[in-house]
Every structure is written in C-alpha cells, then in structure tokens.
Amino acid sequence: MAVSTVTSKGQVTIPKKVRESLRIATGDRVSFVVKSDGTAELRPETVDLRELYGTLEHEGGPVTVEQMKEDIADAARGARRRARRG
C-alpha cells in the first residue's frame, strides 16, 4: 500500500508507483470521487485518445450520429419502462 502525508496547504504527493500505475505525469489532471461508504478514488482525467482506439467494437462498420442518437433514445425508453415496473 502506498501512503502519503497531507501538507498544511491540503496537498499530497502521489507516490511514484501509483503515478506509474495510473500513467499520471506532471501537469495531468486527476479527480477525487468520494463514495457513500466513505472511501475515495483517485482517477486520472487525462486520456490520450489514441489509447482508446479499438476499445469499442461494433459489427457492421461505422455508425452515424443519427444512429447513435436513435440507439440512445431507445435505451432511455427501455430504462424508463424498467423503472416503471419497479
């Protein structure tokens, strides 16, 4: 487990092993998410879009913006139906 100390200014140094693991470099942004159970997560906010290439698969080739909007609307309608059923 990596440990750090909070300074009087509320700053913390992210340990090197954590920075390397999350691929955080000088100047990168991070976010802190406090969960309902009192734990907190540190998330890198800087993403190189090239790293995302190939993470989503779609059969049938490219999708148009209109198709995406239609799929989102369909999913929202399904979610509302499920919520009503309870």
PDB file with SEQRES, HELIX, SHEET and CRYST1 records, atoms N, CA, C and O in Angstrom:
SEQRES   1 A   86  MET ALA VAL SER THR VAL THR SER LYS GLY GLN VAL THR          
SEQRES   2 A   86  ILE PRO LYS LYS VAL ARG GLU SER LEU ARG ILE ALA THR          
SEQRES   3 A   86  GLY ASP ARG VAL SER PHE VAL VAL LYS SER ASP GLY THR          
SEQRES   4 A   86  ALA GLU LEU ARG PRO GLU THR VAL ASP LEU ARG GLU LEU          
SEQRES   5 A   86  TYR GLY THR LEU GLU HIS GLU GLY GLY PRO VAL THR VAL          
SEQRES   6 A   86  GLU GLN MET LYS GLU ASP ILE ALA ASP ALA ALA ARG GLY          
SEQRES   7 A   86  ALA ARG ARG ARG ALA ARG ARG GLY                              
HELIX    1 AA1 LYS A   16  LEU A   22  1                                   7    
HELIX    2 AA2 LEU A   49  LEU A   52  1                                   4    
HELIX    3 AA3 VAL A   65  ARG A   85  1                                  21    
SHEET    1 AA1 2 VAL A  30  VAL A  34  0                                        
SHEET    2 AA1 2 ALA A  40  PRO A  44 -1                                        
CRYST1    1.000    1.000    1.000  90.00  90.00  90.00 P 1           1          
ATOM      1  N   MET A   1       0.849  -1.174   0.000  1.00  0.00           N  
ATOM      2  CA  MET A   1       0.000   0.000   0.000  1.00  0.00           C  
ATOM      3  C   MET A   1       0.894   1.237   0.000  1.00  0.00           C  
ATOM      4  O   MET A   1       1.878   1.302   0.738  1.00  0.00           O  
ATOM      5  N   ALA A   2       0.547   2.205  -0.825  1.00  0.00           N  
ATOM      6  CA  ALA A   2       1.279   3.466  -0.885  1.00  0.00           C  
ATOM      7  C   ALA A   2       0.633   4.464   0.073  1.00  0.00           C  
ATOM      8  O   ALA A   2      -0.592   4.553   0.154  1.00  0.00           O  
ATOM      9  N   VAL A   3       1.463   5.211   0.796  1.00  0.00           N  
ATOM     10  CA  VAL A   3       0.969   6.170   1.784  1.00  0.00           C  
ATOM     11  C   VAL A   3       1.590   7.526   1.495  1.00  0.00           C  
ATOM     12  O   VAL A   3       2.734   7.618   1.049  1.00  0.00           O  
ATOM     13  N   SER A   4       0.816   8.586   1.756  1.00  0.00           N  
ATOM     14  CA  SER A   4       1.297   9.949   1.579  1.00  0.00           C  
ATOM     15  C   SER A   4       0.774  10.799   2.724  1.00  0.00           C  
ATOM     16  O   SER A   4      -0.176  10.411   3.405  1.00  0.00           O  
ATOM     17  N   THR A   5       1.385  11.951   2.940  1.00  0.00           N  
ATOM     18  CA  THR A   5       1.000  12.863   4.015  1.00  0.00           C  
ATOM     19  C   THR A   5       0.386  14.123   3.425  1.00  0.00           C  
ATOM     20  O   THR A   5       0.855  14.627   2.404  1.00  0.00           O  
ATOM     21  N   VAL A   6      -0.657  14.630   4.062  1.00  0.00           N  
ATOM     22  CA  VAL A   6      -1.296  15.871   3.628  1.00  0.00           C  
ATOM     23  C   VAL A   6      -0.527  17.035   4.231  1.00  0.00           C  
ATOM     24  O   VAL A   6      -0.251  17.046   5.431  1.00  0.00           O  
ATOM     25  N   THR A   7      -0.177  18.024   3.394  1.00  0.00           N  
ATOM     26  CA  THR A   7       0.538  19.206   3.876  1.00  0.00           C  
ATOM     27  C   THR A   7      -0.440  20.204   4.491  1.00  0.00           C  
ATOM     28  O   THR A   7      -1.653  20.005   4.428  1.00  0.00           O  
ATOM     29  N   SER A   8       0.080  21.266   5.081  1.00  0.00           N  
ATOM     30  CA  SER A   8      -0.778  22.297   5.672  1.00  0.00           C  
ATOM     31  C   SER A   8      -1.622  23.002   4.617  1.00  0.00           C  
ATOM     32  O   SER A   8      -2.638  23.613   4.947  1.00  0.00           O  
ATOM     33  N   LYS A   9      -1.215  22.926   3.358  1.00  0.00           N  
ATOM     34  CA  LYS A   9      -1.982  23.522   2.252  1.00  0.00           C  
ATOM     35  C   LYS A   9      -2.986  22.541   1.653  1.00  0.00           C  
ATOM     36  O   LYS A   9      -3.667  22.863   0.680  1.00  0.00           O  
ATOM     37  N   GLY A  10      -3.077  21.350   2.231  1.00  0.00           N  
ATOM     38  CA  GLY A  10      -4.009  20.347   1.722  1.00  0.00           C  
ATOM     39  C   GLY A  10      -3.483  19.589   0.518  1.00  0.00           C  
ATOM     40  O   GLY A  10      -4.257  18.953  -0.197  1.00  0.00           O  
ATOM     41  N   GLN A  11      -2.198  19.644   0.284  1.00  0.00           N  
ATOM     42  CA  GLN A  11      -1.598  18.970  -0.868  1.00  0.00           C  
ATOM     43  C   GLN A  11      -1.060  17.608  -0.471  1.00  0.00           C  
ATOM     44  O   GLN A  11      -0.664  17.386   0.674  1.00  0.00           O  
ATOM     45  N   VAL A  12      -1.053  16.694  -1.446  1.00  0.00           N  
ATOM     46  CA  VAL A  12      -0.489  15.373  -1.241  1.00  0.00           C  
ATOM     47  C   VAL A  12       0.418  15.039  -2.417  1.00  0.00           C  
ATOM     48  O   VAL A  12       0.152  15.444  -3.549  1.00  0.00           O  
ATOM     49  N   THR A  13       1.466  14.314  -2.151  1.00  0.00           N  
ATOM     50  CA  THR A  13       2.320  13.814  -3.215  1.00  0.00           C  
ATOM     51  C   THR A  13       1.834  12.417  -3.556  1.00  0.00           C  
ATOM     52  O   THR A  13       1.722  11.558  -2.682  1.00  0.00           O  
ATOM     53  N   ILE A  14       1.548  12.197  -4.822  1.00  0.00           N  
ATOM     54  CA  ILE A  14       1.114  10.865  -5.251  1.00  0.00           C  
ATOM     55  C   ILE A  14       2.377  10.020  -5.402  1.00  0.00           C  
ATOM     56  O   ILE A  14       3.272  10.374  -6.170  1.00  0.00           O  
ATOM     57  N   PRO A  15       2.454   8.912  -4.679  1.00  0.00           N  
ATOM     58  CA  PRO A  15       3.660   8.080  -4.740  1.00  0.00           C  
ATOM     59  C   PRO A  15       3.977   7.627  -6.169  1.00  0.00           C  
ATOM     60  O   PRO A  15       3.080   7.420  -6.986  1.00  0.00           O  
ATOM     61  N   LYS A  16       5.258   7.482  -6.442  1.00  0.00           N  
ATOM     62  CA  LYS A  16       5.730   7.144  -7.788  1.00  0.00           C  
ATOM     63  C   LYS A  16       5.072   5.888  -8.346  1.00  0.00           C  
ATOM     64  O   LYS A  16       4.674   5.869  -9.511  1.00  0.00           O  
ATOM     65  N   LYS A  17       4.951   4.844  -7.540  1.00  0.00           N  
ATOM     66  CA  LYS A  17       4.345   3.596  -8.034  1.00  0.00           C  
ATOM     67  C   LYS A  17       2.897   3.804  -8.452  1.00  0.00           C  
ATOM     68  O   LYS A  17       2.434   3.193  -9.415  1.00  0.00           O  
ATOM     69  N   VAL A  18       2.180   4.660  -7.733  1.00  0.00           N  
ATOM     70  CA  VAL A  18       0.780   4.951  -8.074  1.00  0.00           C  
ATOM     71  C   VAL A  18       0.731   5.757  -9.372  1.00  0.00           C  
ATOM     72  O   VAL A  18      -0.069   5.459 -10.259  1.00  0.00           O  
ATOM     73  N   ARG A  19       1.595   6.788  -9.487  1.00  0.00           N  
ATOM     74  CA  ARG A  19       1.648   7.597 -10.722  1.00  0.00           C  
ATOM     75  C   ARG A  19       1.960   6.727 -11.929  1.00  0.00           C  
ATOM     76  O   ARG A  19       1.346   6.870 -12.986  1.00  0.00           O  
ATOM     77  N   GLU A  20       2.918   5.827 -11.762  1.00  0.00           N  
ATOM     78  CA  GLU A  20       3.286   4.941 -12.876  1.00  0.00           C  
ATOM     79  C   GLU A  20       2.140   4.015 -13.240  1.00  0.00           C  
ATOM     80  O   GLU A  20       1.858   3.805 -14.420  1.00  0.00           O  
ATOM     81  N   SER A  21       1.484   3.468 -12.245  1.00  0.00           N  
ATOM     82  CA  SER A  21       0.378   2.547 -12.475  1.00  0.00           C  
ATOM     83  C   SER A  21      -0.783   3.221 -13.208  1.00  0.00           C  
ATOM     84  O   SER A  21      -1.399   2.630 -14.095  1.00  0.00           O  
ATOM     85  N   LEU A  22      -1.071   4.479 -12.819  1.00  0.00           N  
ATOM     86  CA  LEU A  22      -2.177   5.227 -13.437  1.00  0.00           C  
ATOM     87  C   LEU A  22      -1.724   6.036 -14.653  1.00  0.00           C  
ATOM     88  O   LEU A  22      -2.529   6.708 -15.298  1.00  0.00           O  
ATOM     89  N   ARG A  23      -0.441   5.964 -14.954  1.00  0.00           N  
ATOM     90  CA  ARG A  23       0.145   6.722 -16.068  1.00  0.00           C  
ATOM     91  C   ARG A  23      -0.130   8.223 -15.919  1.00  0.00           C  
ATOM     92  O   ARG A  23      -0.517   8.896 -16.874  1.00  0.00           O  
ATOM     93  N   ILE A  24       0.077   8.726 -14.707  1.00  0.00           N  
ATOM     94  CA  ILE A  24      -0.097  10.149 -14.410  1.00  0.00           C  
ATOM     95  C   ILE A  24       1.266  10.819 -14.503  1.00  0.00           C  
ATOM     96  O   ILE A  24       2.246  10.347 -13.926  1.00  0.00           O  
ATOM     97  N   ALA A  25       1.313  11.923 -15.236  1.00  0.00           N  
ATOM     98  CA  ALA A  25       2.563  12.670 -15.387  1.00  0.00           C  
ATOM     99  C   ALA A  25       2.355  14.107 -14.921  1.00  0.00           C  
ATOM    100  O   ALA A  25       1.227  14.533 -14.670  1.00  0.00           O  
ATOM    101  N   THR A  26       3.443  14.837 -14.810  1.00  0.00           N  
ATOM    102  CA  THR A  26       3.388  16.236 -14.419  1.00  0.00           C  
ATOM    103  C   THR A  26       2.428  17.001 -15.330  1.00  0.00           C  
ATOM    104  O   THR A  26       2.513  16.898 -16.553  1.00  0.00           O  
ATOM    105  N   GLY A  27       1.516  17.766 -14.732  1.00  0.00           N  
ATOM    106  CA  GLY A  27       0.556  18.551 -15.497  1.00  0.00           C  
ATOM    107  C   GLY A  27      -0.749  17.834 -15.787  1.00  0.00           C  
ATOM    108  O   GLY A  27      -1.711  18.471 -16.217  1.00  0.00           O  
ATOM    109  N   ASP A  28      -0.812  16.516 -15.562  1.00  0.00           N  
ATOM    110  CA  ASP A  28      -2.059  15.777 -15.778  1.00  0.00           C  
ATOM    111  C   ASP A  28      -3.069  16.153 -14.708  1.00  0.00           C  
ATOM    112  O   ASP A  28      -2.712  16.548 -13.598  1.00  0.00           O  
ATOM    113  N   ARG A  29      -4.335  16.021 -15.069  1.00  0.00           N  
ATOM    114  CA  ARG A  29      -5.410  16.295 -14.123  1.00  0.00           C  
ATOM    115  C   ARG A  29      -5.901  14.982 -13.520  1.00  0.00           C  
ATOM    116  O   ARG A  29      -5.900  13.943 -14.179  1.00  0.00           O  
ATOM    117  N   VAL A  30      -6.321  15.047 -12.257  1.00  0.00           N  
ATOM    118  CA  VAL A  30      -6.920  13.892 -11.583  1.00  0.00           C  
ATOM    119  C   VAL A  30      -8.207  14.344 -10.911  1.00  0.00           C  
ATOM    120  O   VAL A  30      -8.372  15.522 -10.595  1.00  0.00           O  
ATOM    121  N   SER A  31      -9.104  13.412 -10.698  1.00  0.00           N  
ATOM    122  CA  SER A  31     -10.321  13.732  -9.958  1.00  0.00           C  
ATOM    123  C   SER A  31     -10.392  12.822  -8.740  1.00  0.00           C  
ATOM    124  O   SER A  31      -9.846  11.719  -8.728  1.00  0.00           O  
ATOM    125  N   PHE A  32     -11.083  13.318  -7.717  1.00  0.00           N  
ATOM    126  CA  PHE A  32     -11.291  12.556  -6.492  1.00  0.00           C  
ATOM    127  C   PHE A  32     -12.773  12.279  -6.379  1.00  0.00           C  
ATOM    128  O   PHE A  32     -13.585  13.200  -6.454  1.00  0.00           O  
ATOM    129  N   VAL A  33     -13.133  11.024  -6.201  1.00  0.00           N  
ATOM    130  CA  VAL A  33     -14.532  10.630  -6.075  1.00  0.00           C  
ATOM    131  C   VAL A  33     -14.720  10.045  -4.684  1.00  0.00           C  
ATOM    132  O   VAL A  33     -14.124   9.022  -4.348  1.00  0.00           O  
ATOM    133  N   VAL A  34     -15.552  10.698  -3.875  1.00  0.00           N  
ATOM    134  CA  VAL A  34     -15.837  10.197  -2.531  1.00  0.00           C  
ATOM    135  C   VAL A  34     -17.109   9.366  -2.616  1.00  0.00           C  
ATOM    136  O   VAL A  34     -18.156   9.855  -3.042  1.00  0.00           O  
ATOM    137  N   LYS A  35     -17.010   8.112  -2.207  1.00  0.00           N  
ATOM    138  CA  LYS A  35     -18.141   7.187  -2.278  1.00  0.00           C  
ATOM    139  C   LYS A  35     -18.979   7.256  -1.004  1.00  0.00           C  
ATOM    140  O   LYS A  35     -18.548   7.800   0.013  1.00  0.00           O  
ATOM    141  N   SER A  36     -20.165   6.702  -1.080  1.00  0.00           N  
ATOM    142  CA  SER A  36     -21.087   6.751   0.052  1.00  0.00           C  
ATOM    143  C   SER A  36     -20.566   5.983   1.266  1.00  0.00           C  
ATOM    144  O   SER A  36     -20.972   6.262   2.394  1.00  0.00           O  
ATOM    145  N   ASP A  37     -19.665   5.013   1.043  1.00  0.00           N  
ATOM    146  CA  ASP A  37     -19.129   4.251   2.171  1.00  0.00           C  
ATOM    147  C   ASP A  37     -17.931   4.944   2.832  1.00  0.00           C  
ATOM    148  O   ASP A  37     -17.307   4.387   3.735  1.00  0.00           O  
ATOM    149  N   GLY A  38     -17.615   6.167   2.373  1.00  0.00           N  
ATOM    150  CA  GLY A  38     -16.536   6.933   2.980  1.00  0.00           C  
ATOM    151  C   GLY A  38     -15.182   6.727   2.332  1.00  0.00           C  
ATOM    152  O   GLY A  38     -14.220   7.400   2.702  1.00  0.00           O  
ATOM    153  N   THR A  39     -15.079   5.811   1.372  1.00  0.00           N  
ATOM    154  CA  THR A  39     -13.812   5.634   0.673  1.00  0.00           C  
ATOM    155  C   THR A  39     -13.720   6.651  -0.461  1.00  0.00           C  
ATOM    156  O   THR A  39     -14.724   7.229  -0.877  1.00  0.00           O  
ATOM    157  N   ALA A  40     -12.514   6.855  -0.945  1.00  0.00           N  
ATOM    158  CA  ALA A  40     -12.308   7.807  -2.035  1.00  0.00           C  
ATOM    159  C   ALA A  40     -11.488   7.149  -3.135  1.00  0.00           C  
ATOM    160  O   ALA A  40     -10.655   6.281  -2.875  1.00  0.00           O  
ATOM    161  N   GLU A  41     -11.739   7.578  -4.369  1.00  0.00           N  
ATOM    162  CA  GLU A  41     -10.977   7.084  -5.510  1.00  0.00           C  
ATOM    163  C   GLU A  41     -10.256   8.250  -6.162  1.00  0.00           C  
ATOM    164  O   GLU A  41     -10.792   9.356  -6.234  1.00  0.00           O  
ATOM    165  N   LEU A  42      -9.075   8.010  -6.624  1.00  0.00           N  
ATOM    166  CA  LEU A  42      -8.304   8.968  -7.409  1.00  0.00           C  
ATOM    167  C   LEU A  42      -8.354   8.473  -8.845  1.00  0.00           C  
ATOM    168  O   LEU A  42      -7.967   7.340  -9.131  1.00  0.00           O  
ATOM    169  N   ARG A  43      -8.827   9.317  -9.743  1.00  0.00           N  
ATOM    170  CA  ARG A  43      -8.964   8.907 -11.143  1.00  0.00           C  
ATOM    171  C   ARG A  43      -8.203   9.872 -12.051  1.00  0.00           C  
ATOM    172  O   ARG A  43      -8.342  11.088 -11.926  1.00  0.00           O  
ATOM    173  N   PRO A  44      -7.403   9.328 -12.962  1.00  0.00           N  
ATOM    174  CA  PRO A  44      -6.745  10.208 -13.928  1.00  0.00           C  
ATOM    175  C   PRO A  44      -7.783  10.792 -14.881  1.00  0.00           C  
ATOM    176  O   PRO A  44      -8.665  10.074 -15.351  1.00  0.00           O  
ATOM    177  N   GLU A  45      -7.686  12.076 -15.168  1.00  0.00           N  
ATOM    178  CA  GLU A  45      -8.629  12.740 -16.074  1.00  0.00           C  
ATOM    179  C   GLU A  45      -8.020  12.970 -17.449  1.00  0.00           C  
ATOM    180  O   GLU A  45      -8.727  13.363 -18.377  1.00  0.00           O  
ATOM    181  N   THR A  46      -6.750  12.739 -17.590  1.00  0.00           N  
ATOM    182  CA  THR A  46      -6.091  12.949 -18.870  1.00  0.00           C  
ATOM    183  C   THR A  46      -6.025  11.623 -19.612  1.00  0.00           C  
ATOM    184  O   THR A  46      -5.404  10.670 -19.143  1.00  0.00           O  
ATOM    185  N   VAL A  47      -6.659  11.570 -20.753  1.00  0.00           N  
ATOM    186  CA  VAL A  47      -6.665  10.354 -21.554  1.00  0.00           C  
ATOM    187  C   VAL A  47      -6.177  10.705 -22.947  1.00  0.00           C  
ATOM    188  O   VAL A  47      -6.665  11.650 -23.565  1.00  0.00           O  
ATOM    189  N   ASP A  48      -5.222   9.947 -23.433  1.00  0.00           N  
ATOM    190  CA  ASP A  48      -4.772  10.098 -24.806  1.00  0.00           C  
ATOM    191  C   ASP A  48      -5.752   9.310 -25.674  1.00  0.00           C  
ATOM    192  O   ASP A  48      -5.860   8.091 -25.543  1.00  0.00           O  
ATOM    193  N   LEU A  49      -6.453   9.997 -26.548  1.00  0.00           N  
ATOM    194  CA  LEU A  49      -7.481   9.346 -27.357  1.00  0.00           C  
ATOM    195  C   LEU A  49      -6.938   8.168 -28.157  1.00  0.00           C  
ATOM    196  O   LEU A  49      -7.684   7.248 -28.491  1.00  0.00           O  
ATOM    197  N   ARG A  50      -5.662   8.191 -28.461  1.00  0.00           N  
ATOM    198  CA  ARG A  50      -5.080   7.056 -29.190  1.00  0.00           C  
ATOM    199  C   ARG A  50      -5.139   5.785 -28.356  1.00  0.00           C  
ATOM    200  O   ARG A  50      -5.186   4.686 -28.909  1.00  0.00           O  
ATOM    201  N   GLU A  51      -5.137   5.917 -27.036  1.00  0.00           N  
ATOM    202  CA  GLU A  51      -5.216   4.751 -26.163  1.00  0.00           C  
ATOM    203  C   GLU A  51      -6.591   4.100 -26.233  1.00  0.00           C  
ATOM    204  O   GLU A  51      -6.730   2.915 -25.930  1.00  0.00           O  
ATOM    205  N   LEU A  52      -7.604   4.858 -26.627  1.00  0.00           N  
ATOM    206  CA  LEU A  52      -8.959   4.337 -26.683  1.00  0.00           C  
ATOM    207  C   LEU A  52      -9.248   3.572 -27.970  1.00  0.00           C  
ATOM    208  O   LEU A  52     -10.255   2.868 -28.059  1.00  0.00           O  
ATOM    209  N   TYR A  53      -8.372   3.704 -28.968  1.00  0.00           N  
ATOM    210  CA  TYR A  53      -8.604   3.054 -30.244  1.00  0.00           C  
ATOM    211  C   TYR A  53      -8.797   1.550 -30.054  1.00  0.00           C  
ATOM    212  O   TYR A  53      -7.977   0.877 -29.429  1.00  0.00           O  
ATOM    213  N   GLY A  54      -9.873   1.051 -30.593  1.00  0.00           N  
ATOM    214  CA  GLY A  54     -10.138  -0.380 -30.553  1.00  0.00           C  
ATOM    215  C   GLY A  54     -10.815  -0.864 -29.293  1.00  0.00           C  
ATOM    216  O   GLY A  54     -11.060  -2.064 -29.165  1.00  0.00           O  
ATOM    217  N   THR A  55     -11.134   0.026 -28.342  1.00  0.00           N  
ATOM    218  CA  THR A  55     -11.767  -0.426 -27.108  1.00  0.00           C  
ATOM    219  C   THR A  55     -13.245  -0.722 -27.289  1.00  0.00           C  
ATOM    220  O   THR A  55     -13.832  -1.479 -26.516  1.00  0.00           O  
ATOM    221  N   LEU A  56     -13.846  -0.128 -28.307  1.00  0.00           N  
ATOM    222  CA  LEU A  56     -15.254  -0.386 -28.592  1.00  0.00           C  
ATOM    223  C   LEU A  56     -15.356  -1.143 -29.906  1.00  0.00           C  
ATOM    224  O   LEU A  56     -14.710  -0.792 -30.894  1.00  0.00           O  
ATOM    225  N   GLU A  57     -16.164  -2.171 -29.901  1.00  0.00           N  
ATOM    226  CA  GLU A  57     -16.352  -2.935 -31.111  1.00  0.00           C  
ATOM    227  C   GLU A  57     -17.787  -2.774 -31.589  1.00  0.00           C  
ATOM    228  O   GLU A  57     -18.721  -2.697 -30.790  1.00  0.00           O  
ATOM    229  N   HIS A  58     -17.943  -2.727 -32.895  1.00  0.00           N  
ATOM    230  CA  HIS A  58     -19.276  -2.627 -33.475  1.00  0.00           C  
ATOM    231  C   HIS A  58     -19.303  -3.460 -34.734  1.00  0.00           C  
ATOM    232  O   HIS A  58     -18.481  -3.280 -35.632  1.00  0.00           O  
ATOM    233  N   GLU A  59     -20.248  -4.366 -34.793  1.00  0.00           N  
ATOM    234  CA  GLU A  59     -20.395  -5.165 -36.002  1.00  0.00           C  
ATOM    235  C   GLU A  59     -21.123  -4.344 -37.057  1.00  0.00           C  
ATOM    236  O   GLU A  59     -22.068  -3.623 -36.739  1.00  0.00           O  
ATOM    237  N   GLY A  60     -20.697  -4.448 -38.287  1.00  0.00           N  
ATOM    238  CA  GLY A  60     -21.410  -3.784 -39.362  1.00  0.00           C  
ATOM    239  C   GLY A  60     -20.809  -2.461 -39.792  1.00  0.00           C  
ATOM    240  O   GLY A  60     -21.416  -1.752 -40.595  1.00  0.00           O  
ATOM    241  N   GLY A  61     -19.653  -2.108 -39.294  1.00  0.00           N  
ATOM    242  CA  GLY A  61     -18.993  -0.901 -39.775  1.00  0.00           C  
ATOM    243  C   GLY A  61     -19.341   0.336 -38.980  1.00  0.00           C  
ATOM    244  O   GLY A  61     -19.879   0.253 -37.876  1.00  0.00           O  
ATOM    245  N   PRO A  62     -19.027   1.492 -39.557  1.00  0.00           N  
ATOM    246  CA  PRO A  62     -19.222   2.766 -38.853  1.00  0.00           C  
ATOM    247  C   PRO A  62     -20.686   3.046 -38.545  1.00  0.00           C  
ATOM    248  O   PRO A  62     -21.587   2.555 -39.225  1.00  0.00           O  
ATOM    249  N   VAL A  63     -20.902   3.845 -37.507  1.00  0.00           N  
ATOM    250  CA  VAL A  63     -22.253   4.219 -37.089  1.00  0.00           C  
ATOM    251  C   VAL A  63     -22.387   5.728 -37.265  1.00  0.00           C  
ATOM    252  O   VAL A  63     -21.480   6.482 -36.912  1.00  0.00           O  
ATOM    253  N   THR A  64     -23.506   6.159 -37.803  1.00  0.00           N  
ATOM    254  CA  THR A  64     -23.733   7.590 -37.980  1.00  0.00           C  
ATOM    255  C   THR A  64     -24.195   8.216 -36.670  1.00  0.00           C  
ATOM    256  O   THR A  64     -24.629   7.518 -35.754  1.00  0.00           O  
ATOM    257  N   VAL A  65     -24.098   9.529 -36.594  1.00  0.00           N  
ATOM    258  CA  VAL A  65     -24.562  10.255 -35.408  1.00  0.00           C  
ATOM    259  C   VAL A  65     -26.057  10.018 -35.224  1.00  0.00           C  
ATOM    260  O   VAL A  65     -26.525   9.869 -34.095  1.00  0.00           O  
ATOM    261  N   GLU A  66     -26.801   9.981 -36.308  1.00  0.00           N  
ATOM    262  CA  GLU A  66     -28.246   9.744 -36.231  1.00  0.00           C  
ATOM    263  C   GLU A  66     -28.540   8.368 -35.627  1.00  0.00           C  
ATOM    264  O   GLU A  66     -29.463   8.223 -34.826  1.00  0.00           O  
ATOM    265  N   GLN A  67     -27.751   7.360 -36.015  1.00  0.00           N  
ATOM    266  CA  GLN A  67     -27.946   6.015 -35.458  1.00  0.00           C  
ATOM    267  C   GLN A  67     -27.629   6.005 -33.960  1.00  0.00           C  
ATOM    268  O   GLN A  67     -28.317   5.352 -33.176  1.00  0.00           O  
ATOM    269  N   MET A  68     -26.572   6.743 -33.571  1.00  0.00           N  
ATOM    270  CA  MET A  68     -26.223   6.815 -32.149  1.00  0.00           C  
ATOM    271  C   MET A  68     -27.346   7.461 -31.354  1.00  0.00           C  
ATOM    272  O   MET A  68     -27.718   6.972 -30.288  1.00  0.00           O  
ATOM    273  N   LYS A  69     -27.893   8.569 -31.874  1.00  0.00           N  
ATOM    274  CA  LYS A  69     -28.989   9.258 -31.175  1.00  0.00           C  
ATOM    275  C   LYS A  69     -30.202   8.339 -31.053  1.00  0.00           C  
ATOM    276  O   LYS A  69     -30.858   8.308 -30.013  1.00  0.00           O  
ATOM    277  N   GLU A  70     -30.495   7.599 -32.103  1.00  0.00           N  
ATOM    278  CA  GLU A  70     -31.628   6.671 -32.091  1.00  0.00           C  
ATOM    279  C   GLU A  70     -31.411   5.570 -31.045  1.00  0.00           C  
ATOM    280  O   GLU A  70     -32.330   5.232 -30.299  1.00  0.00           O  
ATOM    281  N   ASP A  71     -30.213   5.022 -30.992  1.00  0.00           N  
ATOM    282  CA  ASP A  71     -29.900   3.971 -30.017  1.00  0.00           C  
ATOM    283  C   ASP A  71     -29.982   4.509 -28.586  1.00  0.00           C  
ATOM    284  O   ASP A  71     -30.473   3.820 -27.691  1.00  0.00           O  
ATOM    285  N   ILE A  72     -29.506   5.727 -28.370  1.00  0.00           N  
ATOM    286  CA  ILE A  72     -29.589   6.331 -27.034  1.00  0.00           C  
ATOM    287  C   ILE A  72     -31.036   6.536 -26.626  1.00  0.00           C  
ATOM    288  O   ILE A  72     -31.404   6.265 -25.483  1.00  0.00           O  
ATOM    289  N   ALA A  73     -31.868   7.019 -27.559  1.00  0.00           N  
ATOM    290  CA  ALA A  73     -33.297   7.227 -27.268  1.00  0.00           C  
ATOM    291  C   ALA A  73     -33.971   5.898 -26.954  1.00  0.00           C  
ATOM    292  O   ALA A  73     -34.777   5.817 -26.028  1.00  0.00           O  
ATOM    293  N   ASP A  74     -33.648   4.853 -27.718  1.00  0.00           N  
ATOM    294  CA  ASP A  74     -34.215   3.524 -27.457  1.00  0.00           C  
ATOM    295  C   ASP A  74     -33.825   3.016 -26.073  1.00  0.00           C  
ATOM    296  O   ASP A  74     -34.656   2.464 -25.351  1.00  0.00           O  
ATOM    297  N   ALA A  75     -32.567   3.201 -25.709  1.00  0.00           N  
ATOM    298  CA  ALA A  75     -32.101   2.758 -24.393  1.00  0.00           C  
ATOM    299  C   ALA A  75     -32.803   3.531 -23.284  1.00  0.00           C  
ATOM    300  O   ALA A  75     -33.163   2.951 -22.260  1.00  0.00           O  
ATOM    301  N   ALA A  76     -33.002   4.832 -23.475  1.00  0.00           N  
ATOM    302  CA  ALA A  76     -33.683   5.651 -22.469  1.00  0.00           C  
ATOM    303  C   ALA A  76     -35.128   5.201 -22.302  1.00  0.00           C  
ATOM    304  O   ALA A  76     -35.632   5.114 -21.182  1.00  0.00           O  
ATOM    305  N   ARG A  77     -35.790   4.917 -23.412  1.00  0.00           N  
ATOM    306  CA  ARG A  77     -37.179   4.425 -23.318  1.00  0.00           C  
ATOM    307  C   ARG A  77     -37.231   3.107 -22.554  1.00  0.00           C  
ATOM    308  O   ARG A  77     -38.121   2.905 -21.728  1.00  0.00           O  
ATOM    309  N   GLY A  78     -36.291   2.214 -22.820  1.00  0.00           N  
ATOM    310  CA  GLY A  78     -36.242   0.933 -22.111  1.00  0.00           C  
ATOM    311  C   GLY A  78     -35.989   1.115 -20.628  1.00  0.00           C  
ATOM    312  O   GLY A  78     -36.576   0.412 -19.806  1.00  0.00           O  
ATOM    313  N   ALA A  79     -35.116   2.056 -20.277  1.00  0.00           N  
ATOM    314  CA  ALA A  79     -34.811   2.325 -18.868  1.00  0.00           C  
ATOM    315  C   ALA A  79     -36.043   2.874 -18.157  1.00  0.00           C  
ATOM    316  O   ALA A  79     -36.322   2.507 -17.016  1.00  0.00           O  
ATOM    317  N   ARG A  80     -36.780   3.754 -18.834  1.00  0.00           N  
ATOM    318  CA  ARG A  80     -37.997   4.307 -18.217  1.00  0.00           C  
ATOM    319  C   ARG A  80     -39.029   3.200 -18.001  1.00  0.00           C  
ATOM    320  O   ARG A  80     -39.699   3.171 -16.969  1.00  0.00           O  
ATOM    321  N   ARG A  81     -39.162   2.293 -18.966  1.00  0.00           N  
ATOM    322  CA  ARG A  81     -40.119   1.181 -18.815  1.00  0.00           C  
ATOM    323  C   ARG A  81     -39.728   0.293 -17.637  1.00  0.00           C  
ATOM    324  O   ARG A  81     -40.583  -0.104 -16.845  1.00  0.00           O  
ATOM    325  N   ARG A  82     -38.447  -0.015 -17.521  1.00  0.00           N  
ATOM    326  CA  ARG A  82     -37.970  -0.856 -16.407  1.00  0.00           C  
ATOM    327  C   ARG A  82     -38.204  -0.161 -15.070  1.00  0.00           C  
ATOM    328  O   ARG A  82     -38.562  -0.814 -14.089  1.00  0.00           O  
ATOM    329  N   ALA A  83     -38.007   1.150 -15.019  1.00  0.00           N  
ATOM    330  CA  ALA A  83     -38.184   1.907 -13.778  1.00  0.00           C  
ATOM    331  C   ALA A  83     -39.650   1.906 -13.350  1.00  0.00           C  
ATOM    332  O   ALA A  83     -39.955   1.828 -12.160  1.00  0.00           O  
ATOM    333  N   ARG A  84     -40.560   1.992 -14.334  1.00  0.00           N  
ATOM    334  CA  ARG A  84     -41.989   1.991 -14.003  1.00  0.00           C  
ATOM    335  C   ARG A  84     -42.424   0.638 -13.442  1.00  0.00           C  
ATOM    336  O   ARG A  84     -43.282   0.566 -12.562  1.00  0.00           O  
ATOM    337  N   ARG A  85     -41.813  -0.444 -13.968  1.00  0.00           N  
ATOM    338  CA  ARG A  85     -42.172  -1.788 -13.492  1.00  0.00           C  
ATOM    339  C   ARG A  85     -41.640  -2.038 -12.098  1.00  0.00           C  
ATOM    340  O   ARG A  85     -42.150  -2.875 -11.353  1.00  0.00           O  
ATOM    341  N   GLY A  86     -40.601  -1.292 -11.765  1.00  0.00           N  
ATOM    342  CA  GLY A  86     -40.121  -1.258 -10.464  1.00  0.00           C  
ATOM    343  C   GLY A  86     -39.208  -2.089  -9.814  1.00  0.00           C  
ATOM    344  O   GLY A  86     -38.915  -1.882  -8.637  1.00  0.00           O  
TER     345      GLY A  86                                                      
END                                                                             
